[in-house]
Amino acid sequence: MLPTPQPDAYRRGAVEFRGPGRPTETSETRLLADQPDTSWLHTDTWRVLRIQSEFVEGFGALAELGPAVSVFGSARTPADDPSYAIGVDVGRELAERGLAAITGGGPGQMEAVCRGANEAGGIACGLGIELPHEQALNPWVNLGIYFRYFFVRKTMFIKYAQAFIVLPGGFGTLDELFEAVTLVQTRKIKSFPIVLIGTSFWSGLVEWIRERLIAEGMVGERDVDLFYVCDSAAEAITWIESKWTATS
Ligand SMILES: C/C(=C\CNc1ncnc2c1ncn2[C@@H]1O[C@H](COP(=O)(O)O)[C@@H](O)[C@H]1O)CO
């Protein structure tokens, strides 16, 4: 015998209410209702969801990118600076070898690398970042994604690249370089070649690492070998490929 239907039963999703606890309006009615208090928009609870959505968008856009190298460098390098031409070479060399170039998508070296990759028919990926001043993706980007948060964007630089190339740069570039160096040093990521281009530019830092950090036991003796320093795009990428071959 079938049970008697409950005349006052009310279903909300998986839950059924009977009797006094019965809701007076549907969830959708509440969803669509006007909500004059918008203070929740500025709470960490809501921010967590926004952060989550940045990861979702980033993963969705980059998961099928294929082999790629993240390239960092100064946002301030003018197009007539000799190191801008090296940035263009990096983008072109990557494209010619079927590797996507992932950059910050901004001006300076980011533009140079995107330009080289784009002109050579490759993928010039720009991970834009919200900054206090208006910042647009450079015109050579052909796959652009905007991020609110540096840390989400940094995850993309690491997760979707198999190596890093670092051109001369300032604090932003150093931050990105040492993020990668620390991840390799602590073995959070494996076989991740890191190349610095510009022996003259980087020599002071390398010397300081040897003379202070190693000498004073702040890092291990072999930690300075976590990156390779050279002067050209071709040498950088040839070294990266040799590392990939050695670990495959
Ligand atoms: C300062 C200027 C523009 C800043 N615009 C940027 N857009 C995208 N990414 C940026 C920007 N500035 C820094 N970055 C990231 O850090 C690295 C460069 O920083 P640095 O301090 O200049 O070395 C770079 O790799 C980006 O990922 C002027 O127009």
PDBQT file of the ligand as one rigid body, heavy atoms in Angstrom, charges set to zero:
ROOT
HETATM    1  C1  LIG A 301      55.564  49.956 -14.124  1.00  0.00    +0.000 C 
HETATM    2  C2  LIG A 301      54.823  49.954 -15.419  1.00  0.00    +0.000 C 
HETATM    3  C3  LIG A 301      53.856  49.035 -15.699  1.00  0.00    +0.000 C 
HETATM    4  C4  LIG A 301      53.512  47.888 -14.803  1.00  0.00    +0.000 C 
HETATM    5  N1  LIG A 301      52.732  46.891 -15.480  1.00  0.00    +0.000 N 
HETATM    6  C5  LIG A 301      52.824  45.560 -15.313  1.00  0.00    +0.000 A 
HETATM    7  N2  LIG A 301      51.993  44.775 -16.037  1.00  0.00    +0.000 NA
HETATM    8  C6  LIG A 301      52.094  43.445 -15.943  1.00  0.00    +0.000 A 
HETATM    9  N3  LIG A 301      52.999  42.817 -15.157  1.00  0.00    +0.000 NA
HETATM   10  C7  LIG A 301      53.817  43.565 -14.417  1.00  0.00    +0.000 A 
HETATM   11  C8  LIG A 301      53.757  44.961 -14.448  1.00  0.00    +0.000 A 
HETATM   12  N4  LIG A 301      54.690  45.445 -13.597  1.00  0.00    +0.000 NA
HETATM   13  C9  LIG A 301      55.321  44.389 -13.062  1.00  0.00    +0.000 A 
HETATM   14  N5  LIG A 301      54.822  43.250 -13.560  1.00  0.00    +0.000 N 
HETATM   15  C10 LIG A 301      55.298  41.864 -13.250  1.00  0.00    +0.000 C 
HETATM   16  O1  LIG A 301      56.588  41.927 -12.615  1.00  0.00    +0.000 OA
HETATM   17  C11 LIG A 301      57.628  41.778 -13.572  1.00  0.00    +0.000 C 
HETATM   18  C12 LIG A 301      58.248  43.126 -13.905  1.00  0.00    +0.000 C 
HETATM   19  O2  LIG A 301      58.465  43.865 -12.727  1.00  0.00    +0.000 OA
HETATM   20  P1  LIG A 301      59.702  44.890 -12.653  1.00  0.00    +0.000 P 
HETATM   21  O3  LIG A 301      59.616  45.445 -11.274  1.00  0.00    +0.000 OA
HETATM   22  O4  LIG A 301      59.507  45.911 -13.710  1.00  0.00    +0.000 OA
HETATM   23  O5  LIG A 301      60.920  44.055 -12.850  1.00  0.00    +0.000 OA
HETATM   24  C13 LIG A 301      57.015  41.206 -14.843  1.00  0.00    +0.000 C 
HETATM   25  O6  LIG A 301      57.610  39.959 -15.192  1.00  0.00    +0.000 OA
HETATM   26  C14 LIG A 301      55.526  41.076 -14.537  1.00  0.00    +0.000 C 
HETATM   27  O7  LIG A 301      55.104  39.756 -14.384  1.00  0.00    +0.000 OA
HETATM   28  C15 LIG A 301      55.257  51.040 -16.365  1.00  0.00    +0.000 C 
HETATM   29  O8  LIG A 301      54.509  51.161 -17.497  1.00  0.00    +0.000 OA
ENDROOT
TORSDOF 0
